[in-house]
Amino acid sequence: MPVFDPDGKYLYFLSDRSFTPSYSDMDGTWIYANSTQVVAVPLLKDMPSPLAPRDDEEKGPQIEDKARRVPGKEAQGLSEDRGRSGNEEDG
């Protein structure tokens, strides 16, 4: 029995049209296991299918332009401490 989604954008129904035969080990004949599939039909032309493959590629960190980057306090502190030995008594 077909069902509309709550927003009325899709029509969902079950279809028994996936015929992928495999040979049964038990009774020596062909079987059609898991032939039922969920189908979602978009009711608008510009509506994407909710079952369509999605792009799962992750985006890497954005590389900043060196001319735009302003060093923070941490970077300034590192450059000031380079000449010190780490002992405060060495003055």
Buried (B, 14 or more C-beta within 10 A) or exposed (E): EEEEEEEEEBBBEEEEEEEEEEEEEEEEEEBEEEEEEEBBEBEEEEEEEEBEEEEEEEEEEEEEEEEEEEEEEEEEEEEEEEEEEEEEEEE
